[in-house]
Amino acid sequence: MVEAAKRGRAAPLVRRGEADERAQASVELLAGVPALVLAGIVAFQLLAVGYASTLAGDAAEAGAMAIAAGRAPAPAVRGALPGWARDRVELQQSAGALTVRLRPPSPLGAIADRLAVSSSAWVRPPHESGGTPPPGGDVDPHGG
C-alpha cells in the first residue's frame, strides 16, 4: 500500500471479496423486507379476526339482553360495538335467537368478507300475555 501511495494511486478501501459480501447482504435485505411486511400483515389480520370475534360475542349478548327486556336488539347490538364496527355488522333474529355477523378490518375487502365471524345468543322473550309467567319463570325452587 505504501508503494501505491508513493506512485499517486490510492489504495483500495474495500477488497473484492468484501464488496461481494456487502452486495449479497443488500440483496438479502431487499428480499427479506417484503417477507417481513407480509408476516406483519398476516399477524395484524389474525389479531383483527380475534378481536372481531370477541366484539361479536359481546354484541350478541347485548342484543339478547335487549330482547329479554322487551326492546329491539339492533340498537343494543350497535351500541355494544366500537364506531368502526357499526358499519360492518349484520344482525339476524328469529324468535329468541340472535346472530351477529361481523367483518373484521382488513386491507382487502374480499379478505374481510371471507374472514367474517359470527356469534349467536338465545334468550326467552318476555311473556307477552301479561298473565302467568313463562315456564320456569318465577318458580320457587324450594316449593314454597
Secondary structure as a PSIPRED ss2 file (coil, helix, strand):
# PSIPRED VFORMAT (PSIPRED V4.0)

   1 M C   1.000  0.000  0.000
   2 V H   0.000  1.000  0.000
   3 E H   0.000  1.000  0.000
   4 A H   0.000  1.000  0.000
   5 A H   0.000  1.000  0.000
   6 K H   0.000  1.000  0.000
   7 R C   1.000  0.000  0.000
   8 G C   1.000  0.000  0.000
   9 R C   1.000  0.000  0.000
  10 A C   1.000  0.000  0.000
  11 A C   1.000  0.000  0.000
  12 P C   1.000  0.000  0.000
  13 L C   1.000  0.000  0.000
  14 V C   1.000  0.000  0.000
  15 R C   1.000  0.000  0.000
  16 R H   0.000  1.000  0.000
  17 G H   0.000  1.000  0.000
  18 E H   0.000  1.000  0.000
  19 A H   0.000  1.000  0.000
  20 D H   0.000  1.000  0.000
  21 E H   0.000  1.000  0.000
  22 R H   0.000  1.000  0.000
  23 A H   0.000  1.000  0.000
  24 Q H   0.000  1.000  0.000
  25 A H   0.000  1.000  0.000
  26 S H   0.000  1.000  0.000
  27 V H   0.000  1.000  0.000
  28 E H   0.000  1.000  0.000
  29 L H   0.000  1.000  0.000
  30 L H   0.000  1.000  0.000
  31 A H   0.000  1.000  0.000
  32 G H   0.000  1.000  0.000
  33 V H   0.000  1.000  0.000
  34 P H   0.000  1.000  0.000
  35 A H   0.000  1.000  0.000
  36 L H   0.000  1.000  0.000
  37 V H   0.000  1.000  0.000
  38 L H   0.000  1.000  0.000
  39 A H   0.000  1.000  0.000
  40 G H   0.000  1.000  0.000
  41 I H   0.000  1.000  0.000
  42 V H   0.000  1.000  0.000
  43 A H   0.000  1.000  0.000
  44 F H   0.000  1.000  0.000
  45 Q H   0.000  1.000  0.000
  46 L H   0.000  1.000  0.000
  47 L H   0.000  1.000  0.000
  48 A H   0.000  1.000  0.000
  49 V H   0.000  1.000  0.000
  50 G H   0.000  1.000  0.000
  51 Y H   0.000  1.000  0.000
  52 A H   0.000  1.000  0.000
  53 S H   0.000  1.000  0.000
  54 T H   0.000  1.000  0.000
  55 L H   0.000  1.000  0.000
  56 A H   0.000  1.000  0.000
  57 G H   0.000  1.000  0.000
  58 D H   0.000  1.000  0.000
  59 A H   0.000  1.000  0.000
  60 A H   0.000  1.000  0.000
  61 E H   0.000  1.000  0.000
  62 A H   0.000  1.000  0.000
  63 G H   0.000  1.000  0.000
  64 A H   0.000  1.000  0.000
  65 M H   0.000  1.000  0.000
  66 A H   0.000  1.000  0.000
  67 I H   0.000  1.000  0.000
  68 A H   0.000  1.000  0.000
  69 A C   1.000  0.000  0.000
  70 G C   1.000  0.000  0.000
  71 R C   1.000  0.000  0.000
  72 A C   1.000  0.000  0.000
  73 P H   0.000  1.000  0.000
  74 A H   0.000  1.000  0.000
  75 P H   0.000  1.000  0.000
  76 A H   0.000  1.000  0.000
  77 V H   0.000  1.000  0.000
  78 R H   0.000  1.000  0.000
  79 G H   0.000  1.000  0.000
  80 A C   1.000  0.000  0.000
  81 L C   1.000  0.000  0.000
  82 P C   1.000  0.000  0.000
  83 G H   0.000  1.000  0.000
  84 W H   0.000  1.000  0.000
  85 A H   0.000  1.000  0.000
  86 R H   0.000  1.000  0.000
  87 D C   1.000  0.000  0.000
  88 R C   1.000  0.000  0.000
  89 V E   0.000  0.000  1.000
  90 E E   0.000  0.000  1.000
  91 L E   0.000  0.000  1.000
  92 Q E   0.000  0.000  1.000
  93 Q E   0.000  0.000  1.000
  94 S E   0.000  0.000  1.000
  95 A C   1.000  0.000  0.000
  96 G C   1.000  0.000  0.000
  97 A E   0.000  0.000  1.000
  98 L E   0.000  0.000  1.000
  99 T E   0.000  0.000  1.000
 100 V E   0.000  0.000  1.000
 101 R E   0.000  0.000  1.000
 102 L E   0.000  0.000  1.000
 103 R C   1.000  0.000  0.000
 104 P C   1.000  0.000  0.000
 105 P C   1.000  0.000  0.000
 106 S C   1.000  0.000  0.000
 107 P C   1.000  0.000  0.000
 108 L C   1.000  0.000  0.000
 109 G H   0.000  1.000  0.000
 110 A H   0.000  1.000  0.000
 111 I H   0.000  1.000  0.000
 112 A H   0.000  1.000  0.000
 113 D H   0.000  1.000  0.000
 114 R H   0.000  1.000  0.000
 115 L C   1.000  0.000  0.000
 116 A C   1.000  0.000  0.000
 117 V E   0.000  0.000  1.000
 118 S E   0.000  0.000  1.000
 119 S E   0.000  0.000  1.000
 120 S E   0.000  0.000  1.000
 121 A E   0.000  0.000  1.000
 122 W E   0.000  0.000  1.000
 123 V C   1.000  0.000  0.000
 124 R C   1.000  0.000  0.000
 125 P C   1.000  0.000  0.000
 126 P C   1.000  0.000  0.000
 127 H C   1.000  0.000  0.000
 128 E C   1.000  0.000  0.000
 129 S C   1.000  0.000  0.000
 130 G C   1.000  0.000  0.000
 131 G C   1.000  0.000  0.000
 132 T C   1.000  0.000  0.000
 133 P C   1.000  0.000  0.000
 134 P C   1.000  0.000  0.000
 135 P C   1.000  0.000  0.000
 136 G C   1.000  0.000  0.000
 137 G C   1.000  0.000  0.000
 138 D C   1.000  0.000  0.000
 139 V C   1.000  0.000  0.000
 140 D C   1.000  0.000  0.000
 141 P C   1.000  0.000  0.000
 142 H C   1.000  0.000  0.000
 143 G C   1.000  0.000  0.000
 144 G C   1.000  0.000  0.000
